[in-house]
Amino acid sequence: MKSKKNLTRFTYETSAFEGWRLSISRAGSSFTRYFPDKKFGGGPKSLAAAEKSLADIKALIEGSKRVDGKLSPSTISKAEKLLKEAIPKA
């Protein structure tokens, strides 16, 4: 599997983590979340979850109002909540 824009694949032989990292920056705010293969049942499923979360975050950011060119605090908290809810509890 190959990395895509805003999604990076992490596969290391010497590390316990394998999965996808979502990272997006807009209007002075950055959002990052890891989607491990173990929690989602494999690479394709973790990629699908990461892509869905990325689409949700982009839709939220594009539809939000800016305050002095930056994202509003409420938009930032909504985005962080979306990312927190994206990972299933173990």
PyMOL CGO cylinders between C-alpha atoms (Angstrom):
from pymol import cmd
from pymol.cgo import CYLINDER

trace = [
    CYLINDER, 0.00, 0.00, 0.00, 1.26, 3.42, -0.94, 0.3, 1, 1, 1, 1, 1, 1,
    CYLINDER, 1.26, 3.42, -0.94, 0.93, 6.69, 0.97, 0.3, 1, 1, 1, 1, 1, 1,
    CYLINDER, 0.93, 6.69, 0.97, -1.60, 9.25, -0.24, 0.3, 1, 1, 1, 1, 1, 1,
    CYLINDER, -1.60, 9.25, -0.24, -2.03, 12.97, 0.31, 0.3, 1, 1, 1, 1, 1, 1,
    CYLINDER, -2.03, 12.97, 0.31, -2.58, 13.59, 4.05, 0.3, 1, 1, 1, 1, 1, 1,
    CYLINDER, -2.58, 13.59, 4.05, -2.26, 9.82, 4.72, 0.3, 1, 1, 1, 1, 1, 1,
    CYLINDER, -2.26, 9.82, 4.72, 1.07, 8.12, 5.36, 0.3, 1, 1, 1, 1, 1, 1,
    CYLINDER, 1.07, 8.12, 5.36, 1.66, 4.39, 5.64, 0.3, 1, 1, 1, 1, 1, 1,
    CYLINDER, 1.66, 4.39, 5.64, 3.90, 3.25, 8.50, 0.3, 1, 1, 1, 1, 1, 1,
    CYLINDER, 3.90, 3.25, 8.50, 5.37, -0.24, 8.24, 0.3, 1, 1, 1, 1, 1, 1,
    CYLINDER, 5.37, -0.24, 8.24, 8.55, -0.96, 10.15, 0.3, 1, 1, 1, 1, 1, 1,
    CYLINDER, 8.55, -0.96, 10.15, 10.28, -4.29, 10.62, 0.3, 1, 1, 1, 1, 1, 1,
    CYLINDER, 10.28, -4.29, 10.62, 11.70, -3.25, 14.00, 0.3, 1, 1, 1, 1, 1, 1,
    CYLINDER, 11.70, -3.25, 14.00, 8.61, -1.51, 15.40, 0.3, 1, 1, 1, 1, 1, 1,
    CYLINDER, 8.61, -1.51, 15.40, 5.36, -2.77, 16.84, 0.3, 1, 1, 1, 1, 1, 1,
    CYLINDER, 5.36, -2.77, 16.84, 3.29, -0.12, 15.01, 0.3, 1, 1, 1, 1, 1, 1,
    CYLINDER, 3.29, -0.12, 15.01, 1.88, -0.73, 11.55, 0.3, 1, 1, 1, 1, 1, 1,
    CYLINDER, 1.88, -0.73, 11.55, -0.89, 1.41, 10.17, 0.3, 1, 1, 1, 1, 1, 1,
    CYLINDER, -0.89, 1.41, 10.17, -1.82, 4.78, 8.74, 0.3, 1, 1, 1, 1, 1, 1,
    CYLINDER, -1.82, 4.78, 8.74, -1.25, 8.31, 10.00, 0.3, 1, 1, 1, 1, 1, 1,
    CYLINDER, -1.25, 8.31, 10.00, -3.69, 11.05, 9.06, 0.3, 1, 1, 1, 1, 1, 1,
    CYLINDER, -3.69, 11.05, 9.06, -2.14, 14.51, 9.18, 0.3, 1, 1, 1, 1, 1, 1,
    CYLINDER, -2.14, 14.51, 9.18, -3.78, 17.65, 7.87, 0.3, 1, 1, 1, 1, 1, 1,
    CYLINDER, -3.78, 17.65, 7.87, -3.00, 21.33, 8.43, 0.3, 1, 1, 1, 1, 1, 1,
    CYLINDER, -3.00, 21.33, 8.43, -5.36, 24.15, 7.57, 0.3, 1, 1, 1, 1, 1, 1,
    CYLINDER, -5.36, 24.15, 7.57, -5.56, 27.80, 8.63, 0.3, 1, 1, 1, 1, 1, 1,
    CYLINDER, -5.56, 27.80, 8.63, -2.90, 27.52, 11.32, 0.3, 1, 1, 1, 1, 1, 1,
    CYLINDER, -2.90, 27.52, 11.32, -4.19, 24.30, 12.91, 0.3, 1, 1, 1, 1, 1, 1,
    CYLINDER, -4.19, 24.30, 12.91, -2.82, 20.77, 12.55, 0.3, 1, 1, 1, 1, 1, 1,
    CYLINDER, -2.82, 20.77, 12.55, -4.68, 17.53, 13.16, 0.3, 1, 1, 1, 1, 1, 1,
    CYLINDER, -4.68, 17.53, 13.16, -2.96, 14.17, 13.43, 0.3, 1, 1, 1, 1, 1, 1,
    CYLINDER, -2.96, 14.17, 13.43, -4.28, 10.71, 14.24, 0.3, 1, 1, 1, 1, 1, 1,
    CYLINDER, -4.28, 10.71, 14.24, -2.89, 7.19, 13.92, 0.3, 1, 1, 1, 1, 1, 1,
    CYLINDER, -2.89, 7.19, 13.92, -4.98, 4.31, 12.59, 0.3, 1, 1, 1, 1, 1, 1,
    CYLINDER, -4.98, 4.31, 12.59, -3.29, 1.06, 13.66, 0.3, 1, 1, 1, 1, 1, 1,
    CYLINDER, -3.29, 1.06, 13.66, -3.87, -2.12, 11.66, 0.3, 1, 1, 1, 1, 1, 1,
    CYLINDER, -3.87, -2.12, 11.66, -4.32, -4.15, 14.88, 0.3, 1, 1, 1, 1, 1, 1,
    CYLINDER, -4.32, -4.15, 14.88, -7.36, -2.17, 16.00, 0.3, 1, 1, 1, 1, 1, 1,
    CYLINDER, -7.36, -2.17, 16.00, -9.06, -2.19, 12.59, 0.3, 1, 1, 1, 1, 1, 1,
    CYLINDER, -9.06, -2.19, 12.59, -8.24, -5.74, 11.49, 0.3, 1, 1, 1, 1, 1, 1,
    CYLINDER, -8.24, -5.74, 11.49, -5.70, -5.06, 8.75, 0.3, 1, 1, 1, 1, 1, 1,
    CYLINDER, -5.70, -5.06, 8.75, -4.27, -2.48, 6.41, 0.3, 1, 1, 1, 1, 1, 1,
    CYLINDER, -4.27, -2.48, 6.41, -7.25, -2.03, 4.07, 0.3, 1, 1, 1, 1, 1, 1,
    CYLINDER, -7.25, -2.03, 4.07, -9.67, -1.53, 6.97, 0.3, 1, 1, 1, 1, 1, 1,
    CYLINDER, -9.67, -1.53, 6.97, -7.43, 0.96, 8.75, 0.3, 1, 1, 1, 1, 1, 1,
    CYLINDER, -7.43, 0.96, 8.75, -6.97, 2.82, 5.45, 0.3, 1, 1, 1, 1, 1, 1,
    CYLINDER, -6.97, 2.82, 5.45, -10.74, 2.97, 4.94, 0.3, 1, 1, 1, 1, 1, 1,
    CYLINDER, -10.74, 2.97, 4.94, -11.22, 4.40, 8.44, 0.3, 1, 1, 1, 1, 1, 1,
    CYLINDER, -11.22, 4.40, 8.44, -8.45, 6.95, 7.88, 0.3, 1, 1, 1, 1, 1, 1,
    CYLINDER, -8.45, 6.95, 7.88, -9.94, 8.02, 4.52, 0.3, 1, 1, 1, 1, 1, 1,
    CYLINDER, -9.94, 8.02, 4.52, -13.40, 8.43, 6.07, 0.3, 1, 1, 1, 1, 1, 1,
    CYLINDER, -13.40, 8.43, 6.07, -12.00, 10.53, 8.92, 0.3, 1, 1, 1, 1, 1, 1,
    CYLINDER, -12.00, 10.53, 8.92, -10.02, 12.64, 6.45, 0.3, 1, 1, 1, 1, 1, 1,
    CYLINDER, -10.02, 12.64, 6.45, -13.15, 13.30, 4.39, 0.3, 1, 1, 1, 1, 1, 1,
    CYLINDER, -13.15, 13.30, 4.39, -15.09, 14.23, 7.56, 0.3, 1, 1, 1, 1, 1, 1,
    CYLINDER, -15.09, 14.23, 7.56, -12.35, 16.62, 8.74, 0.3, 1, 1, 1, 1, 1, 1,
    CYLINDER, -12.35, 16.62, 8.74, -12.04, 18.25, 5.31, 0.3, 1, 1, 1, 1, 1, 1,
    CYLINDER, -12.04, 18.25, 5.31, -15.81, 18.77, 5.10, 0.3, 1, 1, 1, 1, 1, 1,
    CYLINDER, -15.81, 18.77, 5.10, -15.86, 20.31, 8.59, 0.3, 1, 1, 1, 1, 1, 1,
    CYLINDER, -15.86, 20.31, 8.59, -12.93, 22.62, 7.86, 0.3, 1, 1, 1, 1, 1, 1,
    CYLINDER, -12.93, 22.62, 7.86, -14.17, 23.73, 4.43, 0.3, 1, 1, 1, 1, 1, 1,
    CYLINDER, -14.17, 23.73, 4.43, -17.61, 24.60, 5.81, 0.3, 1, 1, 1, 1, 1, 1,
    CYLINDER, -17.61, 24.60, 5.81, -16.34, 26.49, 8.85, 0.3, 1, 1, 1, 1, 1, 1,
    CYLINDER, -16.34, 26.49, 8.85, -15.99, 30.21, 9.41, 0.3, 1, 1, 1, 1, 1, 1,
    CYLINDER, -15.99, 30.21, 9.41, -12.58, 31.73, 10.02, 0.3, 1, 1, 1, 1, 1, 1,
    CYLINDER, -12.58, 31.73, 10.02, -11.66, 34.15, 12.78, 0.3, 1, 1, 1, 1, 1, 1,
    CYLINDER, -11.66, 34.15, 12.78, -8.77, 36.40, 11.69, 0.3, 1, 1, 1, 1, 1, 1,
    CYLINDER, -8.77, 36.40, 11.69, -7.83, 33.80, 9.08, 0.3, 1, 1, 1, 1, 1, 1,
    CYLINDER, -7.83, 33.80, 9.08, -7.67, 30.96, 11.62, 0.3, 1, 1, 1, 1, 1, 1,
    CYLINDER, -7.67, 30.96, 11.62, -10.10, 28.18, 12.45, 0.3, 1, 1, 1, 1, 1, 1,
    CYLINDER, -10.10, 28.18, 12.45, -12.46, 29.01, 15.29, 0.3, 1, 1, 1, 1, 1, 1,
    CYLINDER, -12.46, 29.01, 15.29, -11.96, 27.24, 18.64, 0.3, 1, 1, 1, 1, 1, 1,
    CYLINDER, -11.96, 27.24, 18.64, -15.29, 25.44, 18.23, 0.3, 1, 1, 1, 1, 1, 1,
    CYLINDER, -15.29, 25.44, 18.23, -14.23, 24.07, 14.82, 0.3, 1, 1, 1, 1, 1, 1,
    CYLINDER, -14.23, 24.07, 14.82, -10.93, 22.88, 16.27, 0.3, 1, 1, 1, 1, 1, 1,
    CYLINDER, -10.93, 22.88, 16.27, -12.68, 21.08, 19.14, 0.3, 1, 1, 1, 1, 1, 1,
    CYLINDER, -12.68, 21.08, 19.14, -15.19, 19.49, 16.74, 0.3, 1, 1, 1, 1, 1, 1,
    CYLINDER, -15.19, 19.49, 16.74, -12.34, 18.23, 14.54, 0.3, 1, 1, 1, 1, 1, 1,
    CYLINDER, -12.34, 18.23, 14.54, -10.48, 16.82, 17.55, 0.3, 1, 1, 1, 1, 1, 1,
    CYLINDER, -10.48, 16.82, 17.55, -13.67, 15.10, 18.71, 0.3, 1, 1, 1, 1, 1, 1,
    CYLINDER, -13.67, 15.10, 18.71, -14.17, 13.54, 15.24, 0.3, 1, 1, 1, 1, 1, 1,
    CYLINDER, -14.17, 13.54, 15.24, -10.64, 12.16, 15.31, 0.3, 1, 1, 1, 1, 1, 1,
    CYLINDER, -10.64, 12.16, 15.31, -10.99, 10.85, 18.87, 0.3, 1, 1, 1, 1, 1, 1,
    CYLINDER, -10.99, 10.85, 18.87, -14.19, 8.97, 17.96, 0.3, 1, 1, 1, 1, 1, 1,
    CYLINDER, -14.19, 8.97, 17.96, -12.56, 7.46, 14.84, 0.3, 1, 1, 1, 1, 1, 1,
    CYLINDER, -12.56, 7.46, 14.84, -10.54, 4.90, 16.81, 0.3, 1, 1, 1, 1, 1, 1,
    CYLINDER, -10.54, 4.90, 16.81, -12.50, 1.98, 18.30, 0.3, 1, 1, 1, 1, 1, 1,
    CYLINDER, -12.50, 1.98, 18.30, -11.91, 1.28, 21.96, 0.3, 1, 1, 1, 1, 1, 1,
    CYLINDER, -11.91, 1.28, 21.96, -9.84, -1.82, 22.61, 0.3, 1, 1, 1, 1, 1, 1,
]
cmd.load_cgo(trace, "trace")
